[in-house]
Every structure is written in structure tokens, then in C-alpha cells.
Amino acid sequence: MNLGDIGRLLLTLGVLVALAGALLVGADRLGLGRLPGDLRFGSGNVRVYVPLATSLVVSLVLTILLNLFFRR
């Protein structure tokens, strides 16, 4: 692997990380992570967060999008 290939790989990874960050910011603005079915428990210094409703919504949206794009 030469330096040009490594540079392209690093640029691609950087773009993917930036896109993931933009998606997370957008999801926060939409309220994902604070849905009524998301469970939060806390006591003292220990906090447990179980995003059940958020997981279901994300799974449903991804299933629909992937079925639309990869339909035969």
C-alpha cells in the first residue's frame, strides 16, 4: 500500500465520520434519544440509558430506506 492509497483511505474515513456526526446532530434536533419509550435509570453516580423507542424508530426507517434502494 503506497502513501496515495493511505491518504485516500484517511480522507474517506474522515468524510464518513463527518457524515455520522451530522446525522447525530440532526437526530438530536429531531428529538431522537428522548422518545417516550426510552428508559432512563439513575442512582448516585450510575446512570443507565436503554433507548428502546429510538432503536425501533431507527430500525424501521433504515428497513424502509434499504428496501427502497435495494429492491429487485
DSSP file (Angstrom, degrees, kcal/mol; ACC not computed):
  #  RESIDUE AA STRUCTURE BP1 BP2  ACC     N-H-->O    O-->H-N    N-H-->O    O-->H-N    TCO  KAPPA ALPHA  PHI   PSI    X-CA   Y-CA   Z-CA
    1    1 A M              0   0    0      0, 0.0     2,-0.1     0, 0.0     0, 0.0   0.000 360.0 360.0 360.0 122.9    0.0    0.0    0.0
    2    2 A N     >  -     0   0    0      1,-0.1     4,-1.8     4,-0.0     3,-0.3  -0.352 360.0 -98.0 -91.4 176.8    1.6    3.3   -1.0
    3    3 A L  H  > S+     0   0    0      1,-0.2     4,-2.4     2,-0.2     5,-0.2   0.823 120.0  58.5 -66.1 -32.4    1.1    6.7    0.6
    4    4 A G  H  > S+     0   0    0      2,-0.2     4,-2.2     1,-0.2    -1,-0.2   0.903 106.9  47.9 -63.3 -41.1   -1.5    7.8   -2.0
    5    5 A D  H  > S+     0   0    0     -3,-0.3     4,-2.2     2,-0.2    -2,-0.2   0.900 111.8  49.2 -65.7 -41.0   -3.7    4.9   -1.1
    6    6 A I  H  X S+     0   0    0     -4,-1.8     4,-2.4     2,-0.2    -2,-0.2   0.895 110.2  51.9 -65.7 -39.2   -3.4    5.6    2.6
    7    7 A G  H  X S+     0   0    0     -4,-2.4     4,-2.3     2,-0.2    -2,-0.2   0.915 110.0  47.9 -62.9 -43.8   -4.2    9.2    2.0
    8    8 A R  H  X S+     0   0    0     -4,-2.2     4,-2.4     2,-0.2    -1,-0.2   0.897 111.4  51.5 -63.7 -39.5   -7.4    8.3    0.1
    9    9 A L  H  X S+     0   0    0     -4,-2.2     4,-2.5     2,-0.2    -2,-0.2   0.920 110.5  47.8 -62.6 -44.6   -8.4    5.9    2.8
   10   10 A L  H  X S+     0   0    0     -4,-2.4     4,-2.3     2,-0.2    -2,-0.2   0.889 111.8  49.9 -65.3 -39.3   -7.9    8.6    5.5
   11   11 A L  H  X S+     0   0    0     -4,-2.3     4,-2.2     2,-0.2    -2,-0.2   0.913 111.4  49.0 -64.6 -42.0   -9.9   11.1    3.5
   12   12 A T  H  X S+     0   0    0     -4,-2.4     4,-2.2     1,-0.2    -2,-0.2   0.924 111.9  48.2 -63.2 -44.4  -12.8    8.6    3.0
   13   13 A L  H  X S+     0   0    0     -4,-2.5     4,-2.3     1,-0.2    -1,-0.2   0.889 110.4  52.7 -63.4 -38.7  -12.8    7.8    6.7
   14   14 A G  H  X S+     0   0    0     -4,-2.3     4,-2.2     2,-0.2    -1,-0.2   0.900 109.2  48.3 -63.6 -41.3  -12.8   11.5    7.6
   15   15 A V  H  X S+     0   0    0     -4,-2.2     4,-2.4     2,-0.2    -2,-0.2   0.904 111.5  50.6 -65.9 -40.7  -15.8   12.1    5.3
   16   16 A L  H  X S+     0   0    0     -4,-2.2     4,-2.3     2,-0.2    -2,-0.2   0.896 110.7  48.6 -64.4 -40.1  -17.7    9.2    6.8
   17   17 A V  H  X S+     0   0    0     -4,-2.3     4,-2.3     2,-0.2    -1,-0.2   0.900 111.3  50.5 -66.1 -40.3  -17.0   10.4   10.4
   18   18 A A  H  X S+     0   0    0     -4,-2.2     4,-2.2     2,-0.2    -2,-0.2   0.906 111.1  48.7 -64.2 -41.2  -18.2   13.9    9.4
   19   19 A L  H  X S+     0   0    0     -4,-2.4     4,-2.3     2,-0.2    -2,-0.2   0.901 110.3  51.0 -64.4 -40.9  -21.4   12.5    7.9
   20   20 A A  H  X S+     0   0    0     -4,-2.3     4,-2.1     1,-0.2    -2,-0.2   0.904 110.3  50.0 -63.1 -40.5  -22.0   10.4   11.0
   21   21 A G  H  X S+     0   0    0     -4,-2.3     4,-2.2     2,-0.2    -2,-0.2   0.901 109.7  50.3 -63.6 -41.3  -21.6   13.5   13.2
   22   22 A A  H  X S+     0   0    0     -4,-2.2     4,-2.4     1,-0.2    -2,-0.2   0.892 109.8  51.2 -64.6 -38.9  -24.0   15.5   11.0
   23   23 A L  H  X S+     0   0    0     -4,-2.3     4,-2.5     2,-0.2    -1,-0.2   0.896 109.7  49.9 -64.3 -39.6  -26.6   12.6   11.3
   24   24 A L  H  X S+     0   0    0     -4,-2.1     4,-2.0     2,-0.2    -2,-0.2   0.895 110.5  49.2 -67.2 -39.6  -26.2   12.6   15.1
   25   25 A V  H  X S+     0   0    0     -4,-2.2     4,-1.9     2,-0.2    -2,-0.2   0.926 113.2  47.7 -64.1 -43.9  -26.7   16.4   15.3
   26   26 A G  H  X S+     0   0    0     -4,-2.4     4,-1.5     1,-0.2    -2,-0.2   0.888 110.1  51.9 -63.4 -39.7  -29.8   16.1   13.1
   27   27 A A  H  X>S+     0   0    0     -4,-2.5     5,-2.1     1,-0.2     4,-0.7   0.874 107.8  52.4 -65.0 -36.8  -31.1   13.2   15.2
   28   28 A D  H ><5S+     0   0    0     -4,-2.0     3,-0.7     1,-0.2    -1,-0.2   0.895 108.3  50.5 -65.8 -39.2  -30.7   15.3   18.4
   29   29 A R  H 3<5S+     0   0    0     -4,-1.9    -1,-0.2     1,-0.2    -2,-0.2   0.803 107.9  53.8 -69.0 -27.9  -32.6   18.2   16.8
   30   30 A L  H 3<5S-     0   0    0     -4,-1.5    -1,-0.2    -5,-0.1    -2,-0.2   0.611 119.0-111.3 -80.5 -11.8  -35.4   15.8   15.9
   31   31 A G  T X<5 +     0   0    0     -3,-0.7     3,-1.9    -4,-0.7    -3,-0.2   0.513  60.8 155.9  95.6   5.5  -35.7   14.5   19.5
   32   32 A L  T 3 < +     0   0    0     -5,-2.1    -1,-0.3     1,-0.3    -2,-0.1  -0.458  65.4  38.3 -65.3 137.6  -34.4   11.0   18.9
   33   33 A G  T 3  S+     0   0    0     -2,-0.1    -1,-0.3    18,-0.0    -5,-0.1   0.238 109.6  64.8 102.8 -12.0  -33.0    9.8   22.2
   34   34 A R    <   +     0   0    0     -3,-1.9    -2,-0.1    17,-0.1    -6,-0.0  -0.050  68.8 137.1-130.4  31.4  -35.7   11.4   24.2
   35   35 A L    >   -     0   0    0      1,-0.1     3,-1.8     4,-0.0    18,-0.1  -0.381  68.1-106.7 -76.6 159.1  -38.7    9.4   23.0
   36   36 A P  T 3  S+     0   0    0      0, 0.0    -1,-0.1     0, 0.0     0, 0.0   0.764 117.4  54.2 -59.5 -27.2  -41.4    8.2   25.5
   37   37 A G  T 3  S+     0   0    0      2,-0.1    15,-0.5    14,-0.0     2,-0.4   0.471  81.7 106.9 -88.0  -0.5  -40.3    4.6   25.2
   38   38 A D    <   -     0   0    0     -3,-1.8     2,-0.4    14,-0.2    11,-0.0  -0.661  64.3-142.1 -80.5 128.5  -36.6    5.3   26.1
   39   39 A L  E     -A   50   0A   0     11,-2.8    11,-3.1    -2,-0.4     2,-0.4  -0.750  19.1-176.9 -97.9 135.6  -35.8    4.1   29.6
   40   40 A R  E     +A   49   0A   0     -2,-0.4     2,-0.4     9,-0.2     9,-0.2  -0.997   2.8 177.1-132.1 129.8  -33.5    6.0   31.9
   41   41 A F  E     +A   48   0A   0      7,-2.9     7,-3.1    -2,-0.4     2,-0.3  -0.971   6.1 171.4-128.2 145.0  -32.5    4.9   35.4
   42   42 A G  E     +A   47   0A   0     -2,-0.4     2,-0.3     5,-0.2     5,-0.2  -0.984  14.6 169.2-156.8 145.2  -30.1    6.6   37.7
   43   43 A S  E >   -A   46   0A   0      3,-2.6     3,-2.0    -2,-0.3     2,-0.3  -0.843  67.5 -44.6-155.4 114.9  -28.8    6.4   41.2
   44   44 A G  T 3  S-     0   0    0     -2,-0.3    -1,-0.0     1,-0.3     0, 0.0  -0.469 125.8 -13.3  66.6-123.8  -25.9    8.4   42.5
   45   45 A N  T 3  S+     0   0    0     -2,-0.3     2,-0.5    -3,-0.1    -1,-0.3   0.435 118.7  91.6 -91.0  -0.9  -23.0    8.2   40.0
   46   46 A V  E <   +A   43   0A   0     -3,-2.0    -3,-2.6     2,-0.0     2,-0.4  -0.838  49.2 176.7-103.4 128.2  -24.6    5.4   38.0
   47   47 A R  E     -A   42   0A   0     -2,-0.5     2,-0.4    -5,-0.2    -5,-0.2  -0.997   8.4-167.9-130.2 134.4  -26.8    6.1   35.0
   48   48 A V  E     -A   41   0A   0     -7,-3.1    -7,-2.9    -2,-0.4     2,-0.5  -0.984   3.3-171.9-123.1 130.6  -28.3    3.5   32.7
   49   49 A Y  E     -A   40   0A   0     -2,-0.4    -9,-0.2    -9,-0.2    -2,-0.0  -0.987   5.9-176.5-126.4 124.5  -30.0    4.5   29.4
   50   50 A V  E     -A   39   0A   0    -11,-3.1   -11,-2.8    -2,-0.5     2,-1.9  -0.916  11.3-159.8-122.7 102.2  -31.9    2.0   27.3
   51   51 A P     >  +     0   0    0      0, 0.0     4,-2.0     0, 0.0   -13,-0.2  -0.452  31.8 150.7 -84.4  69.8  -33.1    3.6   24.0
   52   52 A L  H  > S+     0   0    0     -2,-1.9     4,-2.0   -15,-0.5   -14,-0.2   0.954  73.0  41.3 -66.3 -51.7  -35.9    1.1   23.1
   53   53 A A  H  > S+     0   0    0     -3,-0.3     4,-2.4     1,-0.2     5,-0.2   0.901 115.3  51.0 -66.1 -41.1  -38.2    3.5   21.2
   54   54 A T  H  > S+     0   0    0      1,-0.2     4,-2.6     2,-0.2     5,-0.2   0.905 109.3  51.5 -62.7 -41.0  -35.3    5.2   19.4
   55   55 A S  H  X S+     0   0    0     -4,-2.0     4,-2.3     1,-0.2    -1,-0.2   0.900 110.4  48.7 -62.8 -41.1  -33.9    1.8   18.3
   56   56 A L  H  X S+     0   0    0     -4,-2.0     4,-2.3     2,-0.2    -2,-0.2   0.913 112.6  47.4 -65.5 -42.5  -37.3    0.8   16.9
   57   57 A V  H  X S+     0   0    0     -4,-2.4     4,-2.5     2,-0.2     5,-0.2   0.935 114.1  46.4 -65.1 -46.5  -37.7    4.1   15.0
   58   58 A V  H  X S+     0   0    0     -4,-2.6     4,-2.6     1,-0.2     5,-0.2   0.906 113.0  50.3 -63.1 -41.7  -34.2    3.9   13.5
   59   59 A S  H  X S+     0   0    0     -4,-2.3     4,-2.3    -5,-0.2    -1,-0.2   0.910 111.3  48.2 -62.7 -42.9  -34.7    0.3   12.6
   60   60 A L  H  X S+     0   0    0     -4,-2.3     4,-2.2     2,-0.2    -2,-0.2   0.924 113.2  46.8 -64.2 -45.3  -38.0    1.0   10.9
   61   61 A V  H  X S+     0   0    0     -4,-2.5     4,-2.6     1,-0.2    -2,-0.2   0.926 114.1  47.2 -64.3 -44.9  -36.6    3.9    8.9
   62   62 A L  H  X S+     0   0    0     -4,-2.6     4,-2.8    -5,-0.2     5,-0.3   0.884 110.5  52.8 -64.9 -38.1  -33.5    2.0    7.8
   63   63 A T  H  X S+     0   0    0     -4,-2.3     4,-2.0    -5,-0.2    -1,-0.2   0.923 111.9  45.4 -62.2 -44.5  -35.5   -1.0    6.8
   64   64 A I  H  X S+     0   0    0     -4,-2.2     4,-1.9     2,-0.2    -2,-0.2   0.939 115.3  46.6 -65.2 -47.0  -37.8    1.1    4.6
   65   65 A L  H  X S+     0   0    0     -4,-2.6     4,-2.2     1,-0.2    -2,-0.2   0.921 113.5  47.6 -63.0 -44.8  -34.9    3.0    3.1
   66   66 A L  H  X S+     0   0    0     -4,-2.8     4,-2.4     1,-0.2    -1,-0.2   0.869 110.8  52.0 -67.0 -35.5  -32.8   -0.1    2.4
   67   67 A N  H  < S+     0   0    0     -4,-2.0     4,-0.2    -5,-0.3    -1,-0.2   0.869 110.5  49.1 -66.9 -35.2  -35.8   -1.9    0.9
   68   68 A L  H  < S+     0   0    0     -4,-1.9     3,-0.4    -5,-0.2    -2,-0.2   0.895 117.0  40.4 -68.9 -39.8  -36.4    1.1   -1.5
   69   69 A F  H  < S+     0   0    0     -4,-2.2    -2,-0.2     1,-0.2    -1,-0.2   0.840 122.5  37.5 -79.3 -34.0  -32.8    1.3   -2.6
   70   70 A F  S  < S+     0   0    0     -4,-2.4    -1,-0.2    -5,-0.2     2,-0.2   0.057  79.9 137.2-109.9  25.6  -32.0   -2.5   -2.9
   71   71 A R              0   0    0     -3,-0.4    -3,-0.0    -4,-0.2    -4,-0.0  -0.490 360.0 360.0 -72.3 139.9  -35.3   -3.7   -4.3
   72   72 A R              0   0    0     -2,-0.2    -1,-0.1     0, 0.0    -2,-0.0   0.437 360.0 360.0 -91.5 360.0  -35.0   -6.2   -7.1
